[in-house]
Structure formats: structure tokens, C-alpha cells
Amino acid sequence: MLNIDSAFDEKALGFKSFTAFVKAVDGIELVQDDKTWSAIFQETETSPGTVPKKTSKTAPGPGDMDPAEHYRRILRKKHWRSIPTSVLTRCYAKMQDAGALPKSELLEKVVALCEGDVTTADVNKATALLLKAHLVTVPGTGHEEESFWQVTSVPEAEMLHAVDGAMLVRLIAGLRETNGRLEKKHVAALLVGKHSEVELDQLLEESSRSAGRDGESQD
């Protein structure tokens, strides 16, 4: 799935694991052989001499799905891979402890500091979100000219605000490309921070202005 879509994340679809995601797919059955799991097509019952009817399935359009899920799809196209707030905040705290390191070493260091609570993939996602939120700096290079990565140290609430702002910029830009409208009531499910009604309105206004600026980078 990741080879097909690098932004695929079963947790964003509401599944706790990839196995749970596969089990929910119609026509797929999971079979375990010793310690190996295989996904196979379920057999359909047909009368002798008959040919199973082919059913055509079309991808659901924006009006056929939950608005929050529609927004998530737009964000995935914008290379935004969301993670739970608890994972993001934990990774951010440990990144500050790790200091300036080449990216590969930073990821390994944070995983070690988290003592197995997060995976390298989690840290990689967190780093990408913080970079998009302009909370990662490159203060210098090592002896082999490899860039050092270091997160900007700000209060947790400020960090979450910046990440949500970066997310909304991409979402608003994606909706404008498809002539879609942003509905505030469906945005809450996508946010990593907690915002009052007034704060959310201000954040949406700021993000809308940023999304409209010429030359705004969203990758």
C-alpha cells in the first residue's frame, strides 16, 4: 500500500492497525499459516453453470463520504501525513532533548529516547509536520557536509498551533483547486491542538491568507 500511496495511513481512516483495515475490506479474507498472514479473495457461491455477475465500483465522490475524510484525502494529496497529538508532542519533546543532528541520527535518537513508545515512521512523520510548520532549522553541517536538523523550542501549545496552521494552509489550497468549501464544523477532527472558537476563527483567517499568497510552498 505504501508503494502505491506513500501517504497511506490506516489510522487516518479510523483503523487501529493495517490488519483491521484489511479485515474491513469486502471480499477479502485473512488466513493465518503458522506466523504468516495472507490476504485472499473470498469465494462467492454461484449456481452450477452460471457466471458470477461483475459489479462495478466507483470511487466515492466528495458528496458520498464524510467531509472530514474528504479533507483527509485532500491533505494526503498535499503530502500531509497526520499523526495523533500524543505522538507528535512526545516526539517534539524528545527532539528538543536530542539537539542538532543529521536527520537519520535524529530519528534514531528520538526513537531511543522514547524507549520504544514510538516507531521510526512516527518520528519521520512528526519531523515532516514540524518542518512544514517551520519549526525545524538547519543550523550547520557536519564534517561530511551533512545537514544538521534541530527543532525550534517553543511552548507545546505554540507548536500545535503552528502545525494546525500549516495543515489548514494546505487544506484550504486543496479545496480552492477543486472549487470546494471549507466547513469549520468538520475541521475539529483534523486538528492536533485545542482551540477556542475565537482562536480557531483567527487560525482559519491566518491560514486562508497564507494559502492565497503567491509562491506559497505547500510541499
C-alpha positions as CSV (number, residue, x, y, z in Angstrom):
1,M,0.0,0.0,0.0
2,L,2.8,2.4,0.8
3,N,4.4,1.7,-2.5
4,I,1.2,2.6,-4.2
5,D,0.5,5.6,-2.0
6,S,3.3,6.8,0.3
7,A,0.8,8.9,2.2
8,F,-1.4,5.9,3.1
9,D,-2.2,5.7,6.8
10,E,-4.8,3.3,8.1
11,K,-5.1,5.2,11.4
12,A,-6.3,8.3,9.5
13,L,-9.2,6.1,8.2
14,G,-10.1,5.1,11.7
15,F,-8.4,1.7,11.9
16,K,-6.1,0.8,14.8
17,S,-3.9,-1.5,12.6
18,F,-3.3,-2.5,9.0
19,T,-4.8,-5.9,9.8
20,A,-8.0,-4.2,11.0
21,F,-8.1,-2.2,7.8
22,V,-7.8,-5.4,5.6
23,K,-10.5,-7.2,7.6
24,A,-12.9,-4.4,6.8
25,V,-12.5,-4.7,3.1
26,D,-15.4,-6.5,1.4
27,G,-14.4,-9.7,-0.4
28,I,-11.1,-10.1,1.4
29,E,-10.3,-12.8,3.9
30,L,-7.3,-13.1,6.2
31,V,-5.8,-16.6,6.5
32,Q,-3.0,-17.4,9.0
33,D,-0.5,-20.1,8.3
34,D,1.8,-20.6,11.3
35,K,3.0,-17.0,11.9
36,T,2.3,-15.8,8.4
37,W,-0.9,-13.9,7.4
38,S,-2.2,-13.9,3.9
39,A,-5.0,-11.9,2.3
40,I,-7.1,-13.8,-0.2
41,F,-10.3,-13.2,-2.2
42,Q,-13.3,-14.8,-0.6
43,E,-15.0,-17.4,-2.7
44,T,-18.6,-16.5,-3.9
45,E,-21.3,-19.0,-4.1
46,T,-22.8,-19.4,-7.6
47,S,-25.2,-21.9,-9.1
48,P,-23.7,-24.6,-11.4
49,G,-23.3,-23.3,-14.9
50,T,-23.7,-19.7,-14.0
51,V,-21.1,-16.9,-14.2
52,P,-20.8,-14.5,-11.3
53,K,-22.1,-11.1,-12.2
54,K,-19.5,-8.4,-12.3
55,T,-20.2,-5.4,-10.2
56,S,-18.7,-2.0,-11.0
57,K,-17.4,0.0,-8.1
58,T,-16.6,3.7,-8.5
59,A,-14.6,5.7,-6.0
60,P,-16.8,7.7,-3.8
61,G,-17.0,11.4,-4.6
62,P,-16.8,14.3,-2.1
63,G,-20.6,14.2,-1.7
64,D,-20.6,10.5,-0.9
65,M,-18.2,10.5,2.1
66,D,-17.8,12.0,5.5
67,P,-16.5,15.6,5.0
68,A,-13.6,15.1,7.4
69,E,-12.5,12.1,5.4
70,H,-12.8,14.1,2.2
71,Y,-10.5,16.7,3.8
72,R,-8.0,14.0,4.8
73,R,-7.8,12.8,1.2
74,I,-7.0,16.3,0.1
75,L,-4.3,16.6,2.7
76,R,-2.8,13.3,1.6
77,K,-2.5,14.7,-1.9
78,K,-0.7,17.6,-0.4
79,H,1.8,15.2,1.2
80,W,0.4,15.8,4.7
81,R,0.6,12.7,6.9
82,S,-1.2,13.3,10.2
83,I,-0.3,11.6,13.5
84,P,-2.0,11.5,16.9
85,T,-1.4,14.6,19.1
86,S,0.2,12.4,21.8
87,V,2.8,11.0,19.4
88,L,3.6,14.4,18.0
89,T,4.1,16.1,21.4
90,R,6.2,13.2,22.6
91,C,8.4,13.3,19.5
92,Y,8.7,17.0,19.7
93,A,9.8,16.9,23.4
94,K,12.5,14.3,22.6
95,M,13.7,16.1,19.5
96,Q,14.5,19.1,21.8
97,D,16.4,16.8,24.1
98,A,18.3,15.3,21.1
99,G,19.7,18.6,19.9
100,A,21.1,19.3,16.4
101,L,21.9,16.0,14.5
102,P,21.8,14.8,10.9
103,K,18.3,13.7,10.1
104,S,18.9,10.0,10.2
105,E,20.7,10.2,13.5
106,L,17.9,12.5,14.9
107,L,15.3,9.9,14.1
108,E,17.3,7.1,15.7
109,K,18.0,9.2,18.8
110,V,14.3,10.2,19.3
111,V,13.2,6.6,19.0
112,A,15.8,5.6,21.6
113,L,14.7,8.4,23.9
114,C,11.1,7.4,23.6
115,E,12.1,3.9,24.8
116,G,10.1,2.1,22.2
117,D,6.9,4.1,22.6
118,V,7.1,5.4,19.0
119,T,8.5,4.0,15.8
120,T,10.9,5.4,13.3
121,A,7.9,6.0,10.9
122,D,6.2,8.0,13.7
123,V,9.2,10.2,14.2
124,N,9.7,10.7,10.5
125,K,6.0,11.9,10.2
126,A,6.5,14.2,13.2
127,T,9.6,15.6,11.7
128,A,7.9,16.2,8.4
129,L,5.0,18.1,10.1
130,L,7.3,20.2,12.1
131,L,9.3,21.1,9.0
132,K,6.2,22.1,7.2
133,A,5.2,24.2,10.3
134,H,8.6,26.0,10.0
135,L,9.7,24.6,13.4
136,V,12.8,22.8,12.1
137,T,16.1,24.7,11.5
138,V,19.3,23.6,9.9
139,P,22.0,25.5,11.9
140,G,25.1,23.9,10.4
141,T,26.7,20.9,8.7
142,G,29.0,18.1,9.9
143,H,32.4,17.2,8.7
144,E,30.9,15.4,5.7
145,E,28.7,18.3,4.8
146,E,25.6,16.6,6.0
147,S,22.9,19.0,7.2
148,F,22.1,19.1,10.9
149,W,18.4,19.2,11.9
150,Q,17.2,20.9,15.0
151,V,13.6,21.7,16.2
152,T,12.8,25.2,17.4
153,S,12.0,25.2,21.1
154,V,8.6,26.8,21.7
155,P,5.8,26.0,24.2
156,E,3.8,22.9,23.3
157,A,0.6,24.9,22.6
158,E,2.5,27.2,20.2
159,M,3.9,24.2,18.4
160,L,0.5,22.6,18.0
161,H,-0.9,25.9,16.7
162,A,1.9,26.1,14.1
163,V,1.2,22.6,12.9
164,D,-2.5,23.2,12.7
165,G,-1.9,26.4,10.7
166,A,0.4,24.6,8.3
167,M,-2.3,21.8,7.8
168,L,-5.0,24.4,7.2
169,V,-3.0,26.2,4.6
170,R,-2.7,23.0,2.6
171,L,-6.3,22.1,3.1
172,I,-7.6,25.5,2.0
173,A,-5.4,25.5,-1.0
174,G,-6.5,22.0,-2.0
175,L,-10.2,22.9,-1.6
176,R,-9.7,26.0,-3.8
177,E,-8.2,23.8,-6.5
178,T,-11.3,21.7,-6.6
179,N,-13.7,24.7,-6.0
180,G,-14.6,23.1,-2.6
181,R,-15.7,24.9,0.5
182,L,-14.2,24.6,4.0
183,E,-16.8,23.9,6.7
184,K,-15.5,24.9,10.1
185,K,-17.6,22.3,11.9
186,H,-15.7,19.5,10.2
187,V,-12.2,20.8,10.8
188,A,-12.0,19.9,14.5
189,A,-11.4,16.2,13.7
190,L,-8.2,17.2,11.9
191,L,-6.6,19.5,14.5
192,V,-3.8,18.4,16.8
193,G,-4.3,21.4,19.2
194,K,-7.2,22.6,21.2
195,H,-8.5,26.0,20.1
196,S,-11.4,28.1,21.4
197,E,-14.0,29.3,18.9
198,V,-12.3,32.7,18.6
199,E,-8.8,31.1,18.3
200,L,-10.0,28.8,15.5
201,D,-11.6,31.7,13.6
202,Q,-8.3,33.6,13.8
203,L,-6.3,30.5,12.8
204,L,-8.6,29.9,9.8
205,E,-8.3,33.6,8.8
206,E,-4.5,33.4,9.0
207,S,-4.3,30.2,7.1
208,S,-6.6,31.5,4.4
209,R,-4.4,34.5,3.8
210,S,-1.3,32.3,3.7
211,A,-2.9,29.9,1.2
212,G,-3.6,32.8,-1.1
213,R,-0.1,34.2,-1.2
214,D,1.7,33.9,-4.4
215,G,4.6,31.5,-4.2
216,E,3.4,29.8,-1.0
217,S,5.2,26.4,-0.7
218,Q,3.0,23.6,0.3
219,D,5.3,20.6,-0.1
